[in-house]
């Protein structure tokens, strides 16, 4: 195994360890200090799995346009 491959392997192991420890702390139920929580959340953001699909924007599905159309039609009458 080359030095580059060893380094990549160590990088993956360290990343997995960081993620596992952050997950363990966040799901333990123990009250975390603000700095512990920030570190765990930063690790989650940096190394977390990317989303498969974009989050749904629930505001787009609200009938605001229909309400405005109805009000404009009433004003025309």
URHUWO-V381579 format. One record per pair of residues at least 6 apart in sequence whose C-alpha atoms are under 7 Angstrom apart, sorted by sequence separation. I is the first residue (numbers start at 1). J is the second residue. If there is no record, write none. Layout:
# URHUWO-V381579
[[I	J] [I	J]]
This chain:
# URHUWO-V381579
[[22	40] [19	43] [19	44]]
